Amino acid sequence: MVVSYDYGKDFFSDNEKILLSDELEYGMAIHNAKILRDYKLDEKNYALKITAYGGVLLAIRSDDHPMALAGSPAGVDEFVSEIDRRGLVFTDILGASDITAAFIAGYQKVHPIRFKKAVSMEIMAFEGEGKFCAEVAPVSAADVDTVAGFVRGFYRECFDEEVSPQSAREQAERMIPRMLGYYATAVSRNQSLY
């Protein structure tokens, strides 16, 4: 099933639970929804929800930003059909690697084009070879206030938004088990950057 939204605010309110389940991962989708809040959507500015095979795929694009994908890759084939049916346009894609890879594979089944990967990264994770530098401190539950400070600073810098200390702390508690370390040379350990 495909739901097409008329305004960004409708997309956000209908999918808030999914989007806020991982605000760092889905930050661009949230950002696009805020940009398109009161904007009448069209083929260049669109917001869709595709429910298929037990998953939900969210896609939102504002004309000046990449198409952001969030949720589950289960509905990519339906999404590709919807792109063609509605004449939706996109130039760049931003999403988690599994969703983006599934979308590209689904799109290439119908359209024999090549995609070029511009950037691939994992938020706050070191996946390269070699060793951490000496200034990278291991993360533990004791670092929740430091990581919460990073969360608040991220929202302030990227979205010009203030996040409450309690909300930042809750996000930090969810993030810490996935973190390998953080770079702490600018300030002493356990001192907030923000």
Secondary structure, DSSP 8 states (H G I E B T S, - for coil): -EEE-SSHHHHHHHHHHHHGGGTTTTHHHHHHHHHTTT----SSSEEEEEEETTEEEEEEE-TTS-EEEEE-GGGHHHHHHHHHHHT---S-EES-HHHHHHHHHHHHHHS-----------TT---SSS---TTEE---GGGHHHHHHHHHHHHHHHH-----HHHHHHHHHHHGGG---EE-SSS-TT----
